[in-house]
Amino acid sequence: MRIKGTKKSLRGSLAMPGDKSISHRAVMLAALADGRTEIGGFLRGEDCLNTLKNFKMMGVDYIEKKDKLLIKGRGLKGLQKPGKALDVGNSGTAFRLMTGILAGQEFITKLTGDASIQKRPMKRVVEPLRKMGGRFSGESAPLIIFPGKLKGLNYESPIASAQVKSALLLAGLYASGAVSVTEKVLSRDHTERMLKNFGVKLKTDTSVSGKYKVTLPAGRHKLRGGLKIAVPGDFSSAAFFIVAALLVPGSKITLKNIGVNPARAGLIDVLKKMGARLALKNKKIVSGEPVADIEAAYSPLKGTTVDGALIVRLIDEVPVLAAAAALAQGRTVIKDAGELRVKESDRLKSICALLSAFGFKAGETADGLIIDGSPGRQISKNIKIDPAYDHRIAMTAAVLGLLNQKETLISADKCIETSFPRFEQALLGALK
């Protein structure tokens, strides 16, 4: 991808690709439902297409009809043994959630992924699933999953992780007893919301010392068919356009029908604190998820501190937040973000390298970043960025490239296809 210097601004209304996290879950739960599920707005990025392909290999039929995906569920006990290994590609979400589902099956499965997945920590999911009776060949990809009789579990998660929580709840659909997960702070709750849509009864409790606890009661569970799911625009994808509009002078854009689930839209709170001109319009609930139009306009920003529970709500947006911090007045300190070291790349290291390439001052700490902003900084040099196959680093580089008066070359940009097909066309098309 080549981003060349321009004096244009981002203007007009844009639609974003469907939410990646919700698209994964919609396919998985639809596959386990009794009857047909209609999914609108499904993200046709590589990660979600791999999830769809994997469930096809387990006997789940689907039809693509215009902008809708129709999935014929096989029920909780209806999945079939695949003829070969299931490959999630680059998706940690798919790997961890599918591990929970596959732990409850009556056949052996091999689950794998690309080189990045094989380096990422899976013990955090495998260990509690073993306590439920799950049987596995090891603790990382490729992982062989054996049939096991699952039992209930009361698990206090050492980290707030939607993927761990979701894997245990999905495994709980096959367990003989109740499954509960307690988190220090609420992580993304897309799985809980969607399970409720499919008719699964869950209990949530936030009364104990600010912690969040979700319980799947014991009993015979069934996911109802006939559901229509509307997948909102992906907030994590929208984040790049929000920050681009804040940084590029003269910009003013509206992003339509974006998911603004409070458990993952913490970036809005941080950017407003930094002085961003942001507004949510046309708020509504769609398929159990909060949705709104997001208006963003060019804004002088100031540095801030981001830590604690807020990090959980914006963990995927830290790269593009760092870009905003680089152009803000003063220092921005990001703490409690050690989880970023085990993403598609070591994102703390990758972010520092990216900002340094553009001439900004940033440093790593053990679990975060210190960024000294340079508002109004003029960037005028040819820059080549290697995103280390990390889609969010690549897209952040493209946002900063809009501020470069010369050319920014982003190599190995195919990784962006995992979450945002046609990103380059959308970004450059927004320039007016």
Steps between C-alpha positions, in 0.01 A plus 500: 500500500626845408363806677610825340490845656180693433337825599156341496283436808276211597140594427155347473325187630657156500394145577742265674539123456297279732629448851762224502438381856124480448533336158709216648247442775201521268636217284590283799169535683297472180682173427395367842139620475197291408387644169604776266662829601519805275807719545514846344819706487731198540866599463644330195858541617748214510458426871123467491500314169735245659250453784221448247714249308588308815137450596422400142762227547300384803183462296342843536335617177455863406370712214617847403204707385568860395638664816380225733646173621252220570634225728321172560588403855560142603420534869739459790561132425495517122855596400692238303864399514693704240707318242812701580638756744294812563709808420406838651768689308592811701205509739561460872127554560408208276764273650406558861122496454511192279714325761210539741248362251720213385575392857136391523491292180508122473774491238870583484593830337827666406486879527777715356582840355775703339848567641367785716231282657753229576695752711205642690413386856220242506566364849266766637213315326626141511571504875146587620347275235707214640347575840162447333613161369628610161776287349778652288834397351684806627453870571562670167422473130487259333273351764337158495168494685365168625146415609442563868212506746476862605390607846418831659758756611514811713795688352657827609693625200841654579457729199188660357478314170192472281661208319558297818155584635335411170686171465385389845139603442492320165649190657239539773227430247628140510577479873312304764507786750489878520788704361582841640780742413601792721706790362660790685341729242252430222662391174310503170160342554405420140472128582266560793278730296483258210437192715203682650373579148512128422287430808773387741439613856796668668535668836728800553612653828700819558430532873830364635781758531442633152569162342293353219366145519306314234345159558362245258267290718505122494246335275433387147564797274358571156566785259184601320495537124315752286709791628597802293829659603607842375877541542588869562799678353825406673607758758863390476493568125322831553772604747750558219263739323407675824865573580579592139220757508630642828854536363451616140414874490158585360359151544143422605347156451203292610542124547164328468353222716809424709492266798562704813485228765633670816723200570712580195440866409733646760693682228213749473533590868877543472487711185233727648723545804778599259276770352358319198190630327297178506127435520275194495175543310199277424567264790306172498518132595538255211509123563581573863794731422516881543544671162547864403628735231836650602586855394867602517666828401854639500603588855811622681575229756677491835684214669343280765551188713327175412506206739301259713154385398501739206774299328272196480245713312747617232774238482470459122497875443828579679701515172282769345464676838879521502484678164262755650729540802799566272327812365358613836630777721698354790569150620276194478565206733344160432520242780366150576518403133741207526245289309614681185828309506318179402281624217570451128832665576657642815288811451678712759828448316331538160329826599828652620674399177215645293495836680879521485493445123277807467731704724296492822634432848364191669635252751397160633444408860443146625125531447445814298624806315617855565438732205611863485269671256605740225189693390527648153814301420587506131589160356675518165703191418453175317423234759482122471309307766509125562193427716622149592175355362298690761190654342453767765859620471462515121180706519649734760792558265253594227333756729836661579585483130220749431709757688818430305571747221694231317433127455433234762548146374343225712632156408324167558168685526296192411465442875238777500264264316452308825278775638444775240471397134556796263635720781727698269214581262277607790767725655607669178138521384412704808747773398321792336 
